[in-house]
Amino acid sequence: MQMPKDSVIQNWQDSFTMLYGFLARQLVEDHGLRGERAARLAIKDFGNDRGEEIRRRHLKDGIKINMLSLFTLANECFGDSRWARELQELNPQERASHTLSCPLADVFKKYQFGEIGRMYCEEVHPAIYNHYPFDHGQCNLAKTMSQGDDYCDFNIILRPYDLPDDLKGVCFEEYDPAYEGPKSKTYPNLHKGGFASLTMRLVYYLIANASKELGTSGIDSIQKGMHICAEELWKVFAERAAESNETLDAAYVAENFPFGITTEEAGMDWSGYTDFHAKEIIQTNLCDLLIAYTQN
Amino acid sequence: MNTIEELKVQNQQDFLSMLYISVAKQAQTICGRRGTECIGKGIRNAGRTYGEALRKFLVEQAIPTNFETLFVMEPYCWADPRMRTKTLELTPEVMRYEVYTCPFADTCRDAGAGDLGNMFCEQWHRGLVGAFTQDVDKFYLTKKLTVHRTNGCRPDNHCKFSIFYRCALTQGTQRQESFPDTAKVSADQLPMRSVSEKLHIKYVLLLTSWIDILKQDLGNEGLCAAALALRSLVDPTAEMMLHYADMRLAKDIGIFTKENLPIASDEKALDEEWADWGSEEAKKIFLVNFYRPLHKKLGIE
């Protein structure tokens, strides 16, 4: 599969981040503590979903559920060249690393998301990294750029003594004397499909929790946030299209926006994520808006 | 130069460190991986017991159960002058701080027990804060002075804590208890325990937790590990007491030991000390294998 261009990957990543930022901010601005609760629960659900998906895949392939597997064999969409990391330690029980440059933190700073950005980092990482090993992980993230530190300081841990006996062999080879190794060990980057799937899940959980916690006024806030996001995203696309001498048209949006121009895009599997009219809300308030901009 | 009062806290803290290393090493030596697991679980359980007790105590006093109360009442170890810490942010929802020097970390590293020290740091605080916040917290500890690197990387040169307890994630009674609309409670209104009292509680809690789990998971072998650990602690503890008593020109070793170890001075007081936080079986093992032999060694009636 041909690698997409750097600029395309960056547009996918920034679309994801901006969607989170503008939707979460609108929820908090409109609903205060209740909006914050909806946003935090949404991030947690999203993180748990992601951790569970990775775990499911690894179990199917006979891969041990531990830190080495999580950080070498997860199908992450990190083809974004703006990430810079420094790895200190990686073994089945522990991963210690510093993130020195992060595109999400850059977007949080650009749009002054402040506490909204901090909230994302605070909630999503334990949701993924603790949930992946059956809720027995210890995600430590004491420094984040989103809270004003110079770098993000990660120490993700899974200790055998934190696991019940029946899970030790599932997680660590040394507790499984008959283990013969994994059935599969490579996970190709899914590129747009991967980003689209992540963005779909994030937005779905924001819609779902806004609806559950706040009812129709929560959905109103989500839609308002989407309109603002679409407007800002359009500016970003315009700037980047101009830089690369491309025409900002429906084809550009189709390639650079995770949902493309239609939520019916081939390859997108919405099953499990259509409650709360999520698909329709995204189509009407994001995809259709972006297409309308191309026609103006 | 440290004051005489500070030396008492230092000695009490050092005893706790020695107790932990002794029990953890014996459990590891005698019972292997399973012994280490019991110690780890024991630390977490003890932390949780303490955190839960603290939370209930504050609720009974109608004092908010958030970080502005927890981190003023605890941690006890900050009274040790060898601890150097800096609080970066303290609000009802957020506590961020760094530790630059820590006597517990020093003792662990000097004893070649960095990995055991690491385990303690990973489990105790997480257990305490988790129980205090009824598991709504996000507890982050990325850098640790006890860290035990195996790949040639330098060990960490400070501890970095970031702990979050978000009002938005609480509901109902918990929210009212932790984040009430009433005026803040000032530090002088908090029912503080003395540092010594906290250390007394901690050693009883930890020892009880270890002995209970060692027995539960490993039976007699686990109990033997605990007993041997306590026996092996008698001589170094006696040596420490005699050394510091001599340095301090203390005339009465009994009084000196009472002030410099976080342990009751006689068996009647010990019964009271263990009544709230300990178990009968653990107390008996402690009495027979450490307390009485230590008193005999020091010539204390």
Chai-1 contact restraints between the chains, C-beta under 6 A:
chainA,res_idxA,chainB,res_idxB,connection_type,confidence,min_distance_angstrom,max_distance_angstrom,comment,restraint_id
A,L33,B,A168,contact,1.0,0.0,6.0,A-B,restraint_1
A,E36,B,A168,contact,1.0,0.0,6.0,A-B,restraint_2
A,R37,B,A168,contact,1.0,0.0,6.0,A-B,restraint_3
A,R40,B,A168,contact,1.0,0.0,6.0,A-B,restraint_4
A,R40,B,L169,contact,1.0,0.0,6.0,A-B,restraint_5
A,Q88,B,C153,contact,1.0,0.0,6.0,A-B,restraint_6
A,E89,B,N151,contact,1.0,0.0,6.0,A-B,restraint_7
A,E122,B,K138,contact,1.0,0.0,6.0,A-B,restraint_8
A,E122,B,F164,contact,1.0,0.0,6.0,A-B,restraint_9
A,P126,B,K138,contact,1.0,0.0,6.0,A-B,restraint_10
A,N140,B,Y140,contact,1.0,0.0,6.0,A-B,restraint_11
A,N140,B,L141,contact,1.0,0.0,6.0,A-B,restraint_12
A,N140,B,T142,contact,1.0,0.0,6.0,A-B,restraint_13
A,L141,B,Y140,contact,1.0,0.0,6.0,A-B,restraint_14
A,A142,B,Y140,contact,1.0,0.0,6.0,A-B,restraint_15
A,A142,B,T142,contact,1.0,0.0,6.0,A-B,restraint_16
A,A142,B,K160,contact,1.0,0.0,6.0,A-B,restraint_17
A,A142,B,S162,contact,1.0,0.0,6.0,A-B,restraint_18
A,D153,B,T142,contact,1.0,0.0,6.0,A-B,restraint_19
A,N155,B,T142,contact,1.0,0.0,6.0,A-B,restraint_20
A,Y161,B,E37,contact,1.0,0.0,6.0,A-B,restraint_21
A,Y161,B,G40,contact,1.0,0.0,6.0,A-B,restraint_22
